[in-house]
Amino acid sequence: LRKIGGRRVLLCLGMIRPYKGVPELLTAFSEVIQNEEGSNLHLIIAGRLVDSQVSPLIKKLPEAIAEKISYIPRELTEAELAGLSRIGNISVTPYRNILTSGSYYLSTSFALPTLAPNLGMFSEMVIDDDNGFLYDGTIEGLVNGIRRIAGMDPYRLSLVGARALEINSHLTPEAVSDRFFSAL
């Protein structure tokens, strides 16, 4: 918490797999951080590491960017997931392709909005500027999405998170499983 200070916290939680776009997130976040508009941001990337590209990319970041990133490349306990979700302001899921996302459902259960590409389940579940935020799936679109979040009024951001919880409160693990398997 001392490292984060009063910054707005972007969370990328869950297994760090290649399809989840963490290298693209690091590129986009780095671009935003280099400008004044990103001075109020902090990124947390946490979860069991499966994408071998991520650690070397983080190690190569300049100190001014790296100090605004918390990287926890290991499996998290339920208490750690809950704690990180409570200090977060938004979930960032820059996936390249997707069927379903446990990270999305976790974030909504903590009233966190999600910044996600307009593809797969996100195009069905996220209503832009209502219960989350969509971008076009490009790095430039992700940069613009992060800038949008950085400049957003904190109260407005919390309202979008509350709406995410409201819209998805009926989604029990059983309901999500039924919907996922019926789609397959």
Beta strands, then each sheet from edge to edge (+ up, - down):
strand 1: 8-13
strand 2: 41-46
strand 3: 69-72
strand 4: 90-92
strand 5: 114-117
strand 6: 133-135
sheet 1: 3+ 2+ 1+ 4+ 5+ 6+
end
